[in-house]
Amino acid sequence: MATYCPIVVDYTTDEAVLAGLLNDYRLVVHRLPLRTVRDYVLTTKSGTQFTTSERENYHYWSKRLANANRDQLPIETLCILRMQALMNYPGKGHYMRYLADQQTENVLLFTSNQQQAEEQAAHTYHSKNKQSDANLAKFNAGEIQRLACVAQLSEGISIPNLQVGIIWHAFGNERKAAQRIGRATAPQP
């Protein structure tokens, strides 16, 4: 590595901020308690619906995972199903809107899916929205303050002067997390 890829400059994050290579930023993690109110409506494969709470639903998946050796589904599938449940709890959406409403600067909302994006903001950026590019241009120009997106803004798109990014769900995938955080830490144009 030293021969073919020598390190020319080695910066810490703080040094890169001071040198103007990165925006100064602060990362805040909000741990949300799972809601205990039984207002979470789920639909089964057969189409029947039942009402539970976020906490009860999480305990259901955790119990199945704890007893994976007796479950018909593989442990990997149970892990994914529990993670998907966490990604979709409506309490997160309520809290995201609350945080976004507190902002006076432009705010980019990273949601887990298109339905969540549509529920979070009037202007969205995702694959099924034909106005995505126009919305991004308006957001970059400061014409709109809030833009909700799914995965498309994670990689390769620069957003000048972004002040606040709110991420719906923390992924175990470090690359996804770094790309989303990177939207707010990229250097000013």
C-alpha positions as semicolon CSV with decimal commas, in nm:
position;residue;x (nm);y (nm);z (nm)
1;M;0,000;0,000;0,000
2;A;0,277;0,244;0,088
3;T;0,438;0,188;-0,254
4;Y;0,131;0,202;-0,480
5;C;-0,113;0,408;-0,271
6;P;0,087;0,641;-0,050
7;I;-0,111;0,862;0,185
8;V;-0,053;1,218;0,072
9;V;-0,270;1,391;0,334
10;D;-0,417;1,240;0,647
11;Y;-0,692;1,451;0,809
12;T;-0,897;1,396;1,118
13;T;-1,259;1,506;1,088
14;D;-1,190;1,817;1,297
15;E;-0,889;1,910;1,081
16;A;-1,097;1,865;0,766
17;V;-1,366;2,097;0,906
18;L;-1,107;2,360;0,999
19;A;-0,950;2,333;0,651
20;G;-1,292;2,384;0,488
21;L;-1,302;2,035;0,337
22;L;-1,612;1,936;0,538
23;N;-1,899;2,134;0,681
24;D;-1,899;2,156;1,056
25;Y;-2,168;1,922;1,181
26;R;-2,323;1,772;1,488
27;L;-2,478;1,426;1,489
28;V;-2,765;1,372;1,732
29;V;-2,921;1,031;1,790
30;H;-3,275;1,028;1,925
31;R;-3,372;0,702;2,093
32;L;-3,746;0,668;2,075
33;P;-3,945;0,454;2,314
34;L;-4,180;0,216;2,139
35;R;-4,538;0,332;2,170
36;T;-4,756;0,133;2,408
37;V;-5,086;0,266;2,273
38;R;-5,273;-0,005;2,083
39;D;-5,328;0,198;1,765
40;Y;-5,093;0,020;1,525
41;V;-5,305;-0,158;1,262
42;L;-5,145;-0,452;1,080
43;T;-5,280;-0,650;0,787
44;T;-5,204;-1,021;0,755
45;K;-5,136;-1,204;0,427
46;S;-5,499;-1,320;0,425
47;G;-5,617;-0,959;0,441
48;T;-5,748;-0,958;0,797
49;Q;-5,649;-0,669;1,018
50;F;-5,569;-0,650;1,385
51;T;-5,461;-0,371;1,618
52;T;-5,157;-0,386;1,841
53;S;-4,895;-0,148;1,978
54;E;-4,542;-0,089;1,855
55;R;-4,406;-0,240;2,176
56;E;-4,625;-0,552;2,153
57;N;-4,530;-0,599;1,788
58;Y;-4,159;-0,566;1,865
59;H;-4,190;-0,815;2,153
60;Y;-4,370;-1,056;1,920
61;W;-4,079;-1,052;1,671
62;S;-3,819;-1,063;1,949
63;K;-3,988;-1,367;2,102
64;R;-3,998;-1,545;1,766
65;L;-3,630;-1,462;1,717
66;A;-3,544;-1,591;2,066
67;N;-3,719;-1,917;1,979
68;A;-3,579;-1,937;1,626
69;N;-3,471;-2,299;1,673
70;R;-3,841;-2,393;1,691
71;D;-3,964;-2,150;1,423
72;Q;-4,044;-2,249;1,066
73;L;-3,859;-1,945;0,932
74;P;-3,478;-1,923;0,924
75;I;-3,315;-1,698;1,183
76;E;-3,194;-1,460;0,910
77;T;-3,552;-1,410;0,790
78;L;-3,673;-1,345;1,144
79;C;-3,399;-1,083;1,191
80;I;-3,507;-0,909;0,870
81;L;-3,875;-0,920;0,968
82;R;-3,802;-0,765;1,308
83;M;-3,590;-0,493;1,144
84;Q;-3,868;-0,422;0,892
85;A;-4,115;-0,387;1,177
86;L;-3,886;-0,131;1,343
87;M;-3,851;0,058;1,015
88;N;-4,226;0,099;0,978
89;Y;-4,347;0,204;1,322
90;P;-4,562;0,518;1,282
91;G;-4,422;0,670;1,603
92;K;-4,102;0,742;1,412
93;G;-4,297;0,933;1,149
94;H;-4,471;1,146;1,411
95;Y;-4,138;1,227;1,571
96;M;-3,972;1,303;1,236
97;R;-4,246;1,556;1,154
98;Y;-4,209;1,707;1,501
99;L;-3,831;1,749;1,453
100;A;-3,873;1,890;1,101
101;D;-4,133;2,139;1,223
102;Q;-3,879;2,273;1,475
103;Q;-3,631;2,366;1,199
104;T;-3,597;2,712;1,052
105;E;-3,337;2,600;0,797
106;N;-3,383;2,367;0,501
107;V;-3,420;2,005;0,607
108;L;-3,371;1,680;0,417
109;L;-3,575;1,386;0,545
110;F;-3,445;1,036;0,473
111;T;-3,733;0,789;0,498
112;S;-3,731;0,412;0,458
113;N;-3,987;0,391;0,178
114;Q;-4,192;0,600;-0,065
115;Q;-4,510;0,596;0,142
116;Q;-4,322;0,741;0,440
117;A;-4,169;1,009;0,217
118;E;-4,513;1,112;0,089
119;E;-4,645;1,132;0,446
120;Q;-4,352;1,348;0,563
121;A;-4,343;1,631;0,310
122;A;-4,530;1,790;0,024
123;H;-4,215;1,765;-0,189
124;T;-4,045;1,430;-0,235
125;Y;-3,760;1,270;-0,426
126;H;-3,806;0,904;-0,514
127;S;-3,825;0,677;-0,818
128;K;-4,204;0,695;-0,865
129;N;-4,222;1,075;-0,842
130;K;-4,186;1,239;-1,184
131;Q;-4,128;1,573;-1,013
132;S;-3,825;1,450;-0,817
133;D;-3,562;1,640;-1,017
134;A;-3,771;1,959;-1,012
135;N;-3,822;1,921;-0,636
136;L;-3,448;1,875;-0,581
137;A;-3,374;2,185;-0,789
138;K;-3,628;2,388;-0,587
139;F;-3,480;2,255;-0,262
140;N;-3,125;2,344;-0,371
141;A;-3,241;2,691;-0,477
142;G;-3,407;2,749;-0,139
143;E;-3,760;2,766;-0,285
144;I;-3,880;2,482;-0,063
145;Q;-3,763;2,414;0,290
146;R;-3,844;2,045;0,331
147;L;-3,766;1,754;0,099
148;A;-3,838;1,390;0,184
149;C;-3,646;1,122;-0,002
150;V;-3,585;0,751;0,003
151;A;-3,253;0,602;-0,112
152;Q;-3,183;0,800;-0,427
153;L;-3,013;1,088;-0,246
154;S;-2,782;0,859;-0,055
155;E;-2,514;0,845;-0,320
156;G;-2,365;1,087;-0,571
157;I;-2,592;1,389;-0,530
158;S;-2,460;1,705;-0,376
159;I;-2,688;1,936;-0,183
160;P;-2,537;2,278;-0,127
161;N;-2,600;2,456;0,200
162;L;-2,786;2,168;0,364
163;Q;-2,828;2,254;0,729
164;V;-3,032;1,967;0,872
165;G;-3,076;1,604;0,776
166;I;-3,314;1,374;0,962
167;I;-3,279;0,999;0,914
168;W;-3,587;0,785;0,989
169;H;-3,406;0,461;1,058
170;A;-3,048;0,379;1,158
171;F;-2,917;0,104;0,934
172;G;-2,662;-0,156;1,035
173;N;-2,505;-0,096;0,694
174;E;-2,229;0,158;0,762
175;R;-2,205;0,259;0,396
176;K;-2,571;0,366;0,384
177;A;-2,538;0,557;0,708
178;A;-2,219;0,731;0,594
179;Q;-2,375;0,833;0,262
180;R;-2,678;0,984;0,430
181;I;-2,472;1,168;0,689
182;G;-2,242;1,276;0,406
183;R;-2,521;1,483;0,248
184;A;-2,495;1,725;0,543
185;T;-2,116;1,718;0,584
186;A;-2,019;1,779;0,221
187;P;-1,825;2,101;0,164
188;Q;-2,000;2,420;0,067
189;P;-1,993;2,491;-0,311
